[in-house]
Amino acid sequence: MVLGITRGDWRRLRTGVLFASPWIIGFLAFTVFPIVASFYYSLHVYTTLGQPMRWVGFENFRQLLFEDELFWTSLYNTIFMVGLGVPFHILLAVILALFLNLRLHGVAFYRTIYYLPTIVPVVATSVLWMWVFNPEYGLINAFLGIAGIHGPGWLTDPTLAKPALILMGCWMIGGTIIIFLAGLQDIPESLIEAAMLDGASALQRVWHVTLPLLSPVILFNLVMGVIGNFQVFTQAFIMTQGGPLDATLFYALYLYRNAFEYFKMPYASAMAWLLFVVVLGATLLIFRSSSRFVYYEGEEHR
């Protein structure tokens, strides 16, 4: 017996590690190794076309921060999507979840309808919305034409391209709605009934009872939305290719171009690590400030 561990304990540990070894090997090979390798490559210069690797230290990071204008353009575009898109989608998802939580006839049908777009591949959704945004025969401009309004070029106008992609994101918030709906159904009805007996209106019940109890779910969706929107790629890659005038050149798209179009893998690795730092900082900021707006049932409200 070593340090209180018997031979039987070692045998059970060995058996457990043996059964978990496929996952452990996969995790080390496909997660840990790429992370370590990407940082190693970010400190070098080479291309995937056979150029020998050369150590440059943090030169790639310096070029990104002080010489590459497209880096800052892509970062601004991504922060724009995060800063406007995430709060707008969360607000819309909460409103829709509140309506879908009502006990109305046929509400299950509407819950299904709102969720269905989330199971459609993003590529197919992007192609569909390219037709919707078409300035000549798209659905949006067709409805605007009925009202006598000449519709704009949604994906060809630099000022409208990013808002158009945010609008498109409303089509895919079904998963967020379902999570909010589950959170709403977990709220004790006794608290809602007590607020009604106190004379609270519907809006007051939502503001003072529902939203505080739903705040942990809002925090979860906020963090997931921030992480997801910092990695927005497919929509811009298919619909706009980063245009017009780099208005939709998002960070992940620019990273992809450096890695697989310009064959600057170390430069792209440096971009990936900077993205990790930015996302980590944003996530930590949200968690540090969450005590101001997140209420956990059973804890004393601050």
N, C-alpha and C positions, 0 to 999 in steps of 0.2 A: 504493500500500500504506500503510495507516494502522495504527500500533501492531502491526506484524507480521501484519496480517490482509490477505490478498490479495483481489482482486476476486472470485475464485472462491469464497473463503470467505464473502464477503458474499452472493453469489448463493445458495449452499447454505443459509445462515442464513435468507435471505428465503423460500426455498422451504419450509424446515422450519416457519417461523412461519406461513406461509400454510396449510399442511396442518393445523397445530395450532390455527389461529384459531377454528374452531367450538368446541373445548373451552375455549380461553382466554376467548372471549366469554361462553360459558355460565358459566364459573367466576366471572368478574367480575360478571356480571349476577345470578346466582342464589346466590352464596356471599359474595363480598366486599362487594357493595353492601348486601345485607340486614344483614350484621354491622355495617357502618359506620352504616347508617340506624337500626338498633335502639339503638345507643349515643346517637345524636343525639336520637332520640325519647325516650329515658329521661331526658333533661334538660329535657323540656317537659311541659306538661299540655294535653291535649285529649282528645276522644272521637271515635269514628268516626261520630258522628251530625251532624257539621258544625260543632262548636265550634271557634273559631279557636285556633291553637296559641300557647301562652304559655310563655316561658322561665322555669324555676324552679330551674335548677342541679341540685344533688343532693338536692332536697327529696323526690323519690320514694324514694330510697335511705334517707333519714332516717325517713320514715314506715314503710317496711318493717321497719327494724331496731328502731325504738323505739316504734311505735304500733300496729302490726298484729299482733295475737295469733295470727291464723290463719296468718300467715307462719311463725311459730315452730312452730305445731302441724304444719303441712305439712312443715317441715324435719325435725322430730323423727320424724314418721311415715316419711319417706324414709330418714333415717339408720338407723332401726330395720330397714327392709327391707334396706339395704345391710349393716349390721353383723351381722345374723343370717342373712339369706337367702343372701348370697354365699358365706360360709364353708360353710354347710350344703349348698348345691348343689354346690360344688366337692368337698367331702368325699364326697358321694354319687356324683358323677360319677367320681371316682378309683376308688372301690370297684367300681362297675359296670364301668368300663373294665378293671380288673384281672381280673375274672371273664370278660369278653368277650374278653380276650386269651389265654385258655386254649385249648389245642388240643383241643377237644371236638367230638363229632359234632353237627352242626346249629347250631354257634355263629354261622354267617353269618345264619341265620334270626333269631336273637335280636338280632343287631346291627341288622338291618333293623327289627325290631319296636320297639326302643328309639329308633331314629332317626325313624320315621314321624310321631310327634306334632309334630315340629319343622316339618314342611311344612304342617301345618294352620294356617290363619289364626288369629291371636290372638283375633279377634272370635268365631269359631266355637268355639274352645277355651274362651273365657270363658262363652259360653252353655251349653256342655256342663257345665262345672263348677258353674254355678248350679244345675243339676239334681242334680249329685252332692252338693252341700252343702245341698240343701233339707232343712229339719228334719223334714218330715213323711214324704216318700217318697224322699229321697236315698239313694244307695247306701251312703255312709259310716254314716249313722244306722241304715240297715237292717241292716248287719253288726253294729253295736253292739247293736241290739235283739236279735239272735240270742244274744248273750252276756249278755242281761239288763240292758244298760246303756241308759239313756235318753239319747239323743244330744242335744247342745246345738244352738243356733241358730248355726251357724258364721259366717254373714255378718251376723247381727243382734246378736251379742254384741260389744261394743267391745273386750273383752280377747282375743277369738279371731279377729277379722276379719283382722288382719295375719298372724298365724300361718297362717290358712287360705289366704291368698294365697301365702305362702311354700311351703306344702304343694302348692298347685296348680302352682307353678313347677317342682316335681320332674318334672312331666309333660313339661316342655319343655326338658330338659337334654340331649337327644339330640345336638345339635350340639357341646356341650362334651365329651360322652362320646367322640364321634368324634375330636376333637382330641387328647384324652388317649390314645386308642387308637393314633393315629398316633405320638404321642410314645413310647409303650411299645414299639411295634414297631421304633423306631429305636434302642433300647437294645441294645448288643452282647450277644449270648447268651454270649459268652466270659466276661463279668464275672459273670453269673448262675451259670454252671457253676463258675467259680473259687470263688465263695462257697459253693456246694454242697460242693465238695471240701474246703473249710475247716470243714465241719460246721455251717454256718449253717442255721437253720430257715427255713421259708417266711416267717414274720413278720420275721425278722432280715434276710432277703434283700430284702424289700419296704422295710424301714425304712432299711437301710444302703446299699443299691445302687439299687433302683428309684426311690424318692422323690427322692434327691439328683440323679439323672440326669434325672428328670422335672420338676425344679424350674423350669427356664425355661418349660416349658409351663404349669405352675401359675401362674407370674407373669403370663403372657399372659392366661390365663383369669380371673385375679383382677382385672387392670386392666379387661378388657372387661366383666366382671360388675359392677364398681363403677360404671363409666360407664353401663352399661345400666340398672342398678337406680336410679340417681339420676334416670332419666327415665321410671320406671314410670308408665303413664298408662292404657292401654287397659283393663286388668283392672278397675281401680277405676271407670273411667268407665262401663263396661257393667254390672258386677256390683253395685256398692254406691253409686255416685254420691257417693263421699266419706264415706258413713256407715258404721256408725251413730255418731252423736255425733262426727263428724269423725275417726273412728278410721282411716279409709283416705283421708283428704284428703291426697294426696301432692302434692309440690311441683309437678310438671308439671300435675296436675289443677287446682290452685289458679291456676297461671299461665294455663291455658286459660280458666278462668272469668273472670279479670280481663280477658283480651284479647277474648273472643268472647261472653261473657254480660253482663259489666258494662261492656264497651266502653271499658275503661281501658287502651288500648294502651301509652302511655308507662310506666304502672305495671308492666304485664307485661314490657315491655322491660327495665326495671330488675331485675325478678325474674330474667329470663334471664341478665343479666350477673352477678348474684350467684351464680346456679347455676353459671355458667362458672368463677367464682373458686373455689367450693367443690369442684367436680370437679377442677379443675386442682390445687388444693392437695392433695386426697386422692391424686391420681395421682402427684404429685411426692413425697409422703411414702412411697408404696409403692416407687417407684423408688429413693429415697434409702436405704431400709431393706432393699432387695432383696439387697444384698451379704452380708447376714447369713444368708440362707437359700437363695439361688440359686447353684447350682454349674454352671459351664460346662465341658464336657469339653475337656481340653487346657490349662485354666488351673490354676494351683497353688491348691489348696483353702486357704481362709483359716481 
